[in-house]
Amino acid sequence: MISLGLNRKANHDFCYPFYKNLAATQQVFSSIYAADDNTKMNLGAAKDTQKVNVQMVSGDFFSVLGVVPLAGRFIEASDDKPGNAAQLRW
């Protein structure tokens, strides 16, 4: 696996349209995914929430890694649409 990124100290991340263009035009890799591990979100219910670190990933994340879910399904490329959000259940 190869990680491609810029200097985080300079706060230069790739934007999602850049990733989509790269995924559509690159001819070197069989597939690629996008990930952002520098995000905090609220986790909990109602007033009982806390900030947690999360990793936002593109729909191709799990298929690129070659893993399969034990039950249900993972997110997939067709889920990459504005307004879509994944839900975590355990």
N, C-alpha and C positions, 0 to 999 in steps of 0.2 A: 504494500500500500504506500502511496506517495501523498504527502501533505503539501499543499500549495497555499501559501499565505503571504501576507505582508507583515511588517513590523507592527505588532500590537501596541507598542509604546507610542507610536505615531498615530494610533487610532485610524488606520487605513484598512478597513475590511472590504471584502468583495460584496457588491450589492446583488440581490437576487436576480435581476435581469442579466447581469454579467454571467452568473452561473448558468442560467438557462441558455444563453447564447453559446457559452463554452461547451455545454453538454450537447447542444445541437450541431456544433461545427467541428469539435475535436475528432481526430481520427487515430489517436495513439492508443487510447485505453478502451476496453470493452464497455465500460460504463464508469460514471463518476457520481458522487453525491456531494451535497453541500451540508455543512454543519456549523453551528455557532454555539460555542460553549461558554459564552460570557454573558449570560442572561439570568436575571432574577425575576421570579414570578411569585404570586401569592398562592399558597397551598393551604387548603382547609375548607371549612364550611362556615358561612355566616360571619360572625365576629371573631371566630376562633381560627385565625389564619396566621401564617408565618411566611417570611420570605425564604425561598429555597433557590438553589442554583439549578438551572435546567439546561439541557442541550437541545436546541431546535435543530431539526434535520430535515432534509428534503425527502420526498417519497421514495427515492431510490436507495436510501440508507441501508435498509436491511437486505435488500436483494443484492447490492454490491458486496456486502459482507458474507453473503451466502448462507444466511441463517433462516430457519423456518420457525413459525410459532408452534407451541405445543397445543394451543387451542385458539380459535378465532382467526384473526388475520392481523398482519402488521400494516402500517401505512404503506402505500404504494404510489408510484408516479402519478396515477390518475387522481390522487388526493391533493396534489399540488395546485390548488386553486384559491383565489382570494376568498377569505372568509372561512375557509375550512380550518378546523382545529382538531387535533387528536385528543382523545380522552384516555386517561390512564385509570385502569381499574385493577384491583387486587382483591 
